[in-house]
Amino acid sequence: MKFASRLERLQDKALLNAMELTETEDMISFAAGFPSSDTYPVEAIKNSFIQVLELEGKEALSYCSTSGHIKLRKLLAKRMQDRFKLDFKTEEIVITSGSQQALDMSGMLFINKDDVVLFETPSYLGAVNALRAYEAELVALPTDENGLTMDSLKQAMDRYGERVKLIYVIPDFQNPTGRSWSVARRTEFIEFISAYDVPVIEDAAYSELSFENKLESPLSFYDKKGQVVYVGTFSKIFCPGLRVAWLCARKDLMEKYLILKNAADLSSSAIAQRQMAYYLQNYDLDNHIKWIVGRYKERRDHMMEVIDREFPQETRYSVPRGGLFIWIELPENKDSRILLRRALVEKVVFMPGGSFYPSGVKNNEFRLNFSNMSHDEIEKGITILGKIIREYLSE
């Protein structure tokens, strides 16, 4: 059989392998960016489905509009206004089957072969793969503790000009580094990019997982031109299995997204959307988020404590202020893939850093997820990993 050439661009199977390894018996997995299944409000979800089936069963089991269940979109518009002062109208919101579908549709909408997409370095490998499939040139721009560096962005816009068709960023508790953009960097970014006709995808998957009881205003808040496409999801703050996410864009862009959405799957799950709407109306999602953030903060603190104790001084890392990840740097001449092979023998797995680079791969870094393992598993797994790292660095 002959396959489409785009498949050759998707040879990095790191995300697929991470998903598979989570089901390996006795494996301590710090690899996949999963929320903890302990935090899923199972009884509330169960009751919500029962109520939806009893009250509107025929509608819930039918097709839904392509844009999504109107009640859910209205509730999302109000919630984003209450939480982030984002003024998106109901018709500017479409429900997607996970945020991954929103990324895929964005690639389909904006990218032709050999166009340029700008990324933070490193960046979410799911977005890298989704946008790489459209045969774009992926250009990685450096980041610092305040976010995407403005000098590198200005240089890229000067160098590539009209070839730049899309910018993808995660301003809050970034995957994989856990970093967040400062307010100054957000405002400077929007002020600069508004001079160009380039859409910006703002991935807000982790924006509400703050350990400091403070939510920063999204890039969309500062955007007066309507060039930021906001992508939100319930996967990290509720549960991922329902695959309910949303995309917000100005009306003329939304019309085009809806054409693509209709071609992709006609509509997202009607029953999942109605269940989510029922939950938002009858339960306190904000209180649930506050509870899971407390649990994740405890796990972050415990992992940092064990890392500080067990990892050698040659490793570098910083304490994330939210999200799900800790980013570890080994000395430049070391390779985290070698470390991973040794860790797998001991039934410990993490995500090597090279997969998070859109271009110019570095292999001396790796990502640890702290949300999905218990305190005991964190203690055992990080202790094993520390021993392996010490032995590796001493060679």
C-alpha positions as CSV (number, residue, x, y, z in Angstrom):
1,M,0.0,0.0,0.0
2,K,1.1,3.6,-0.6
3,F,0.5,6.0,2.2
4,A,0.1,9.8,2.3
5,S,3.4,11.6,2.7
6,R,2.2,13.4,5.8
7,L,2.5,10.1,7.7
8,E,6.3,10.3,7.4
9,R,6.2,13.5,9.5
10,L,4.5,11.7,12.4
11,Q,7.2,9.1,13.2
12,D,7.7,10.3,16.8
13,K,5.6,7.9,18.7
14,A,6.5,9.3,22.2
15,L,2.9,10.4,23.0
16,L,1.4,7.1,21.7
17,N,4.0,5.1,23.8
18,A,3.3,7.1,26.9
19,M,-0.5,6.4,26.5
20,E,0.2,2.7,26.1
21,L,2.7,2.4,29.0
22,T,0.1,3.8,31.5
23,E,-1.7,0.4,31.2
24,T,1.5,-1.7,31.9
25,E,1.1,-3.6,35.1
26,D,3.3,-2.3,38.0
27,M,4.6,0.6,36.0
28,I,5.3,3.8,37.8
29,S,4.4,6.3,35.1
30,F,5.5,10.0,35.2
31,A,5.1,10.1,31.4
32,A,1.6,10.9,30.3
33,G,0.1,14.3,31.2
34,F,-2.9,12.8,32.7
35,P,-5.0,14.2,35.5
36,S,-5.5,11.8,38.4
37,S,-8.4,9.4,38.1
38,D,-8.8,9.9,41.9
39,T,-10.1,13.4,41.2
40,Y,-12.9,12.4,38.8
41,P,-16.3,13.2,40.3
42,V,-17.7,9.8,39.4
43,E,-20.9,10.0,41.4
44,A,-21.8,13.5,40.2
45,I,-21.1,12.5,36.6
46,K,-23.2,9.3,37.0
47,N,-26.1,11.3,38.4
48,S,-25.7,13.9,35.6
49,F,-26.0,11.2,32.9
50,I,-29.0,9.7,34.6
51,Q,-30.8,13.0,34.9
52,V,-30.0,13.9,31.3
53,L,-31.3,10.5,30.1
54,E,-34.5,10.9,32.1
55,L,-35.2,14.5,31.2
56,E,-34.0,14.7,27.6
57,G,-33.0,11.2,26.6
58,K,-34.1,11.4,23.0
59,E,-32.2,14.6,22.4
60,A,-29.1,13.4,24.2
61,L,-29.0,10.2,22.0
62,S,-29.5,12.1,18.8
63,Y,-27.1,14.2,16.7
64,C,-26.2,17.6,18.0
65,S,-25.7,20.8,16.1
66,T,-22.2,21.2,14.7
67,S,-21.4,24.2,16.8
68,G,-22.5,22.3,20.0
69,H,-25.2,22.2,22.6
70,I,-26.5,25.7,22.9
71,K,-27.0,25.5,26.7
72,L,-23.4,24.4,27.2
73,R,-22.0,27.1,25.0
74,K,-24.0,29.7,27.0
75,L,-22.7,28.4,30.2
76,L,-19.2,28.4,28.9
77,A,-19.5,32.0,27.7
78,K,-20.7,33.0,31.2
79,R,-18.0,31.0,32.9
80,M,-15.2,32.6,30.9
81,Q,-16.6,36.0,31.6
82,D,-16.7,35.3,35.4
83,R,-13.3,33.6,35.6
84,F,-11.2,35.5,33.1
85,K,-13.3,38.5,31.9
86,L,-13.4,37.1,28.4
87,D,-16.2,38.5,26.4
88,F,-16.9,35.7,23.9
89,K,-20.5,35.5,22.6
90,T,-22.3,32.1,22.3
91,E,-22.0,32.1,18.6
92,E,-18.2,32.6,18.9
93,I,-17.9,29.2,20.7
94,V,-17.8,25.7,19.2
95,I,-17.6,22.5,21.2
96,T,-14.9,20.1,20.0
97,S,-14.0,16.5,20.6
98,G,-11.1,17.3,22.9
99,S,-8.8,20.2,22.4
100,Q,-6.7,18.0,20.1
101,Q,-9.5,18.3,17.5
102,A,-9.3,22.1,17.8
103,L,-5.6,22.0,17.1
104,D,-6.1,19.7,14.1
105,M,-8.8,21.9,12.7
106,S,-6.6,25.0,13.1
107,G,-3.9,23.3,11.1
108,M,-6.4,22.4,8.4
109,L,-7.8,26.0,8.4
110,F,-4.6,28.0,8.3
111,I,-1.7,25.9,7.0
112,N,-0.6,25.0,3.5
113,K,2.5,23.0,2.7
114,D,5.8,24.8,3.5
115,D,4.0,27.5,5.5
116,V,5.7,28.5,8.8
117,V,4.3,27.8,12.2
118,L,6.0,29.4,15.2
119,F,6.2,27.4,18.5
120,E,7.6,27.9,22.0
121,T,10.7,25.8,22.7
122,P,10.0,23.2,24.0
123,S,6.3,22.8,23.3
124,Y,3.4,20.3,23.6
125,L,4.2,17.3,21.4
126,G,0.5,16.7,20.6
127,A,0.3,20.2,19.0
128,V,3.7,19.6,17.2
129,N,2.4,16.4,15.7
130,A,-1.1,17.8,14.8
131,L,0.4,20.8,13.0
132,R,3.3,18.9,11.5
133,A,0.8,16.7,9.6
134,Y,0.0,19.7,7.4
135,E,3.5,19.8,6.1
136,A,4.4,23.1,7.5
137,E,7.9,24.2,8.5
138,L,7.9,24.2,12.3
139,V,10.1,27.0,13.8
140,A,11.0,26.8,17.5
141,L,11.5,30.0,19.3
142,P,13.4,30.1,22.7
143,T,11.6,30.8,26.0
144,D,12.7,32.2,29.3
145,E,11.1,32.3,32.7
146,N,8.6,34.9,31.5
147,G,7.5,33.1,28.3
148,L,8.3,33.3,24.6
149,T,11.2,35.7,24.1
150,M,10.2,38.8,22.1
151,D,13.6,39.2,20.4
152,S,13.3,35.8,18.8
153,L,9.7,36.4,17.8
154,K,10.7,39.7,16.1
155,Q,13.6,38.0,14.3
156,A,11.3,35.2,13.1
157,M,8.7,37.7,11.7
158,D,11.4,39.6,9.9
159,R,13.0,36.4,8.5
160,Y,9.9,34.5,7.4
161,G,7.4,37.4,6.8
162,E,4.2,36.3,5.1
163,R,5.2,32.6,5.3
164,V,4.2,32.7,9.0
165,K,0.7,31.5,9.1
166,L,0.2,30.5,12.7
167,I,1.6,30.9,16.2
168,Y,1.0,28.3,18.9
169,V,1.5,29.0,22.6
170,I,0.6,27.8,26.0
171,P,0.9,30.9,28.3
172,D,-0.2,29.1,31.6
173,F,1.8,26.3,33.3
174,Q,3.1,25.2,29.9
175,N,3.4,21.7,28.8
176,P,6.2,20.5,29.2
177,T,8.1,23.1,31.3
178,G,5.4,24.2,33.7
179,R,6.4,27.9,33.0
180,S,3.9,30.7,32.8
181,W,4.1,34.0,30.9
182,S,4.4,37.2,32.9
183,V,1.8,39.9,32.5
184,A,4.4,42.2,30.9
185,R,5.3,39.4,28.3
186,R,1.6,38.9,27.5
187,T,0.9,42.5,26.8
188,E,4.1,43.0,24.9
189,F,3.4,39.9,22.8
190,I,-0.2,41.1,21.9
191,E,1.0,44.6,21.2
192,F,3.7,43.4,18.8
193,I,1.7,40.7,17.0
194,S,-1.3,42.9,16.4
195,A,0.7,44.6,13.7
196,Y,0.6,41.3,11.7
197,D,-2.3,39.4,10.2
198,V,-1.3,36.1,11.9
199,P,-3.6,34.0,14.0
200,V,-2.4,32.9,17.5
201,I,-3.6,29.6,19.0
202,E,-3.8,30.0,22.8
203,D,-3.9,26.6,24.4
204,A,-5.5,27.1,27.8
205,A,-5.6,23.5,29.0
206,Y,-3.8,24.3,32.3
207,S,-4.9,27.9,32.9
208,E,-7.0,27.1,36.0
209,L,-4.5,24.8,37.7
210,S,-2.8,27.5,39.7
211,F,-1.2,26.6,43.0
212,E,-1.0,30.3,44.1
213,N,-4.8,31.0,44.2
214,K,-4.3,33.4,41.3
215,L,-5.5,33.2,37.7
216,E,-3.7,35.3,35.1
217,S,-5.6,37.0,32.3
218,P,-5.3,35.0,29.1
219,L,-3.8,36.4,25.9
220,S,-7.4,36.6,24.6
221,F,-8.1,39.2,27.3
222,Y,-5.5,41.6,25.8
223,D,-6.4,40.9,22.2
224,K,-8.5,43.7,20.7
225,K,-8.1,42.6,17.1
226,G,-9.6,39.1,17.4
227,Q,-6.6,37.2,16.2
228,V,-6.2,35.0,19.2
229,V,-8.1,31.7,19.0
230,Y,-8.8,30.4,22.5
231,V,-8.8,26.6,23.1
232,G,-10.2,25.4,26.4
233,T,-10.9,21.9,27.7
234,F,-12.5,20.0,30.6
235,S,-9.9,17.2,30.4
236,K,-7.5,18.6,33.0
237,I,-10.0,20.2,35.4
238,F,-12.8,17.6,35.2
239,C,-12.0,14.4,33.3
240,P,-10.6,13.6,29.9
241,G,-12.7,10.6,29.0
242,L,-15.7,12.7,28.0
243,R,-13.6,14.5,25.3
244,V,-15.5,17.8,25.8
245,A,-13.5,20.9,24.9
246,W,-14.2,24.3,23.2
247,L,-12.8,26.7,20.8
248,C,-13.4,30.4,20.8
249,A,-12.9,32.7,17.7
250,R,-14.3,35.8,16.1
251,K,-17.4,35.2,14.0
252,D,-15.8,35.1,10.5
253,L,-13.2,32.6,11.7
254,M,-15.9,30.5,13.5
255,E,-17.9,30.1,10.3
256,K,-14.8,28.5,8.7
257,Y,-14.1,26.3,11.7
258,L,-17.7,25.0,11.6
259,I,-17.3,24.0,7.9
260,L,-14.3,21.9,9.0
261,K,-16.0,20.6,12.1
262,N,-18.9,19.4,10.0
263,A,-16.6,17.6,7.6
264,A,-14.7,16.0,10.5
265,D,-17.4,14.5,12.6
266,L,-20.7,16.4,12.0
267,S,-20.8,17.1,15.8
268,S,-19.3,16.1,19.1
269,S,-21.1,13.8,21.5
270,A,-24.6,15.1,22.3
271,I,-24.9,13.2,25.5
272,A,-21.5,14.2,26.8
273,Q,-22.3,17.9,26.1
274,R,-25.7,17.7,27.8
275,Q,-24.1,15.9,30.8
276,M,-21.5,18.7,31.1
277,A,-24.2,21.4,30.9
278,Y,-26.2,19.6,33.6
279,Y,-23.1,19.4,35.8
280,L,-22.3,23.1,35.4
281,Q,-25.8,24.0,36.3
282,N,-26.2,21.7,39.3
283,Y,-22.7,21.3,40.8
284,D,-19.8,23.6,41.8
285,L,-17.0,23.1,39.2
286,D,-15.0,25.9,40.8
287,N,-15.0,24.2,44.1
288,H,-14.0,20.9,42.5
289,I,-11.1,22.6,40.7
290,K,-10.0,24.1,44.1
291,W,-10.0,20.7,45.6
292,I,-8.0,19.0,42.8
293,V,-5.5,21.9,42.7
294,G,-4.9,21.3,46.4
295,R,-4.2,17.6,45.7
296,Y,-1.9,18.4,42.8
297,K,0.0,21.0,44.9
298,E,0.6,18.3,47.6
299,R,1.9,15.9,44.9
300,R,4.1,18.6,43.4
301,D,5.5,19.5,46.8
302,H,6.2,15.8,47.6
303,M,7.9,15.2,44.2
304,M,10.1,18.3,44.6
305,E,11.1,17.2,48.1
306,V,12.2,13.8,46.8
307,I,13.9,15.3,43.8
308,D,15.8,17.7,46.0
309,R,16.9,14.8,48.1
310,E,17.7,12.2,45.5
311,F,18.8,14.0,42.3
312,P,22.4,15.0,41.9
313,Q,23.4,18.6,41.9
314,E,24.3,18.5,38.2
315,T,20.5,18.3,37.3
316,R,18.6,21.6,36.9
317,Y,14.9,22.2,37.5
318,S,12.5,24.8,38.8
319,V,9.4,24.7,40.9
320,P,6.2,25.0,38.7
321,R,3.5,27.4,40.1
322,G,0.7,25.3,38.6
323,G,-0.1,22.7,36.0
324,L,1.0,19.0,35.9
325,F,4.7,19.0,35.1
326,I,8.3,19.4,36.2
327,W,11.0,19.9,33.6
328,I,14.4,18.4,34.3
329,E,17.7,19.3,32.6
330,L,20.7,17.0,32.6
331,P,24.2,18.1,31.6
332,E,24.5,18.9,27.9
333,N,26.5,15.8,27.0
334,K,23.9,13.4,28.5
335,D,20.9,11.8,26.8
336,S,17.5,11.3,28.5
337,R,16.7,8.5,26.1
338,I,19.5,6.4,27.6
339,L,18.2,7.2,31.0
340,L,14.7,6.1,30.0
341,R,15.9,2.7,28.8
342,R,17.5,2.1,32.1
343,A,14.5,3.4,34.0
344,L,12.1,1.0,32.1
345,V,14.1,-1.9,33.4
346,E,13.1,-0.7,36.9
347,K,9.5,-0.2,35.9
348,V,9.7,3.6,35.9
349,V,8.8,5.7,32.9
350,F,9.0,9.4,32.0
351,M,8.9,11.4,28.8
352,P,12.2,12.2,27.1
353,G,12.6,15.9,26.2
354,G,13.5,15.6,22.5
355,S,9.9,14.9,21.5
356,F,8.8,18.3,22.7
357,Y,11.0,20.2,20.2
358,P,9.4,21.3,16.9
359,S,12.9,21.7,15.5
360,G,16.5,21.7,16.7
361,V,16.0,18.7,19.1
362,K,17.8,18.6,22.5
363,N,18.0,15.2,24.2
364,N,19.4,16.2,27.6
365,E,16.0,17.0,29.2
366,F,12.9,15.2,30.3
367,R,9.4,15.8,31.7
368,L,7.9,14.4,34.9
369,N,4.2,14.4,35.5
370,F,3.3,14.6,39.2
371,S,-0.5,14.6,39.1
372,N,-1.2,10.9,38.3
373,M,0.9,9.0,40.9
374,S,0.2,8.6,44.6
375,H,2.7,9.8,47.3
376,D,4.0,6.3,47.7
377,E,4.6,5.9,44.0
378,I,6.2,9.3,43.7
379,E,8.5,8.4,46.6
380,K,9.5,5.0,45.1
381,G,9.7,6.1,41.5
382,I,11.7,9.3,42.0
383,T,14.1,7.5,44.4
384,I,14.7,4.9,41.7
385,L,15.2,7.6,39.1
386,G,17.6,9.5,41.3
387,K,19.7,6.4,41.7
388,I,19.8,5.8,38.0
389,I,20.7,9.4,37.2
390,R,23.5,9.4,39.7
391,E,24.9,6.3,38.2
392,Y,24.5,7.6,34.7
393,L,26.2,11.0,35.4
394,S,29.1,9.3,37.1
395,E,30.1,7.4,34.0
